């Protein structure tokens, strides 16, 4: 299986029907995203040209793809 398909499969599995919770992060303008009670990523608030946007940063460990 290609690495892209491994990542696709992992995301499809972890994102399917899991309870979503957003908690205050340690840094200003950052929140923590939890799926099914497990940490999944960090959401950053960003203002670009006066427009408010959000950026989701997710790290996927190689061990999780096996």
C-alpha positions as a printed Julia matrix, in Angstrom:
66×3 Matrix{Float64}:
   0.0    0.0    0.0
   1.38   3.46  -0.88
   2.12   5.97   1.86
  -0.65   8.22   0.55
  -3.18   5.39   0.84
  -1.95   4.59   4.37
  -2.51   8.2    5.42
  -5.91   8.26   3.69
  -6.97   5.07   5.45
  -5.74   6.35   8.83
  -7.63   9.64   8.48
 -10.82   7.93   7.28
 -10.68   5.62  10.29
  -9.88   8.24  12.93
 -12.31  10.86  11.59
 -15.29   8.55  11.29
 -17.93   9.11  13.93
 -15.59  10.18  16.73
 -16.71  12.78  19.26
 -15.0   16.11  18.56
 -13.84  18.41  21.36
 -11.89  21.67  21.09
 -10.06  22.81  24.21
  -8.08  25.93  25.04
  -4.43  25.5   24.09
  -1.34  26.52  25.99
  -0.42  29.25  23.48
  -2.47  32.35  22.79
  -4.55  31.93  19.63
  -4.2   28.14  19.66
  -6.7   25.43  20.55
  -6.28  21.68  20.95
  -8.46  19.31  18.9
  -9.44  15.95  20.43
 -11.17  13.12  18.6
 -12.68  10.38  20.71
 -10.87  11.78  23.76
  -7.43  11.56  22.12
  -5.33  14.54  21.08
  -5.45  14.93  17.29
  -4.04  18.34  16.41
  -3.72  22.03  17.09
  -5.91  24.76  15.63
  -4.27  28.15  15.18
  -6.1   31.41  14.73
  -4.67  33.58  11.95
  -5.61  37.0   10.67
  -4.53  37.67   7.1
  -5.38  41.02   5.49
  -7.98  41.6    8.19
  -9.69  38.26   7.5
  -9.91  35.68  10.28
  -8.82  32.14   9.35
  -8.01  28.92  11.18
  -5.19  26.49  10.45
  -5.31  22.87  11.61
  -1.92  21.25  12.26
  -1.98  17.45  12.5
   1.04  15.19  13.02
   0.7   11.55  12.02
   3.2    9.11  13.45
   4.48   6.38  11.17
   3.62   3.79  13.83
  -0.06   4.82  13.57
  -0.09   3.91   9.86
   0.76   0.24  10.42
